[in-house]
Amino acid sequence: MVRKVSRTVVLLAIGLATMLLYGPWNTKTREGASLSTSSPANGGNALGLVPPAFAQEVERSFLEEEAGISLYVNAGEEIDLSQAKALYKVLEDETESYLIGTVELSGYGEEWWPHVWIQKDGWIVVYYLKEEPTSRLMDWFAYERAGGGEINTTTLREVLLSVASNLKLDLTMIQRDMRYYHWQYPEAKKLLVVLDTTDAGSDTFKYTIPGSLKLYEVSGSHFGNVGCCVQWSQTTIDDEVFKKGGNEKYVLVGFLTGQAAAQGVQHEVVLKHKGGWMGIALFFLYS
C-alpha cells in the first residue's frame, strides 16, 4: 500500500505557469517538503483548467446553467448521433445537433454516472452537475487497481475514453486534447489534489491555503476499504468529522466549508480506521 510521506502541505501561489493538463497527478511529497504548484521535484503539480472555445456561445448556455466540473474534447470529426444514442443509460434531451444524458461509469452506482453532451460537429463534454463537488473526479477504484502512487485517471476521463472508444474515435488525439473546465467558476485556472492513504490504523497531515490565492472551492473524497461488520474509517479536519463510513468499499464526497476552507491558517487532517485501509483526497480549485 502506498502511503503519503509528508506531514505538512503548503499550497504555494507562485510559479503558476507550470500546468499538467490531463494527468497523471503526482500528489506525494518528501518528508518535510512543501507541496508546490510549480515544482514537480516537490511532488506537486496543479492541473490546468481551460475554457472550451464554445463556452460563450448561446446554444451551449445550458452548460453554464447546470454543469460543474467537466472534461471536454473536440474529436476533430463529425459524430453519428444515431450511433452515440446507444451509449446513454438515460437520454434526457435529443435534437438534430446534440444528445444529453447520463452514461455509466463502470464499477460505480448510478449516482456516480456523469452527464454527457455529444454534439454532431465533434464536441464531447462529460460533466457532473453544479451541485456536486469537484472531488467526484477521484477514481478510487482505478487508483486501487493501479496499486496507488500517482493519480493517473479520473472518473470523467474514464467515461470520456469509453465514449470515444465506442464511437471509434482517435483515442491518441482524445487523450492529447482533452481539457478540464468548471462551468460555475470560469475564472478558475488550477486544480490541486492532496492525497493521503493509510493501512496503519491512523495518520495525520496538515495543510495551509495562502490568503493570496483566489479560492473557489475546496472539496474532499473519502475512501474506505475496511471489510464488514464493526470495521470503519473516518476523516476529521480541525477536529470536525468530515466523513465516516463502514462495511466493505465505499466513497464519500463533500464540500469543505467554514473553518476547513479558511485561508492563512494551518489545518490538521486525521485519518482513522479499523480494518483494511482508507484514503482522503482534497481538491483545491483556485486561480
Secondary structure, DSSP 8 states (H G I E B T S, - for coil): ------SEEE-B-S-TT--BSS--B-----TT---BSS-GGGT---EEB---TTTT-GGGHHHHHHEEEEEEEE-SS---HHHHGGG-SEEEEE-SSEEEEE---TTS-GGG--EEEEETTSEEEEEEETTS-GGGG--HHHHHHTTSSSB---HHHHHHHHHHHHTT--HHHHHHH-EEEETT-TT--EEEEEEEEESSSEEEEEEE--TTS-EEEEEEEEEEE--STT-EEEEEETTEEEEEEESSEEEEEEE--GGGG-SSSEEEEEEEEESSEEEEEEEEEE-
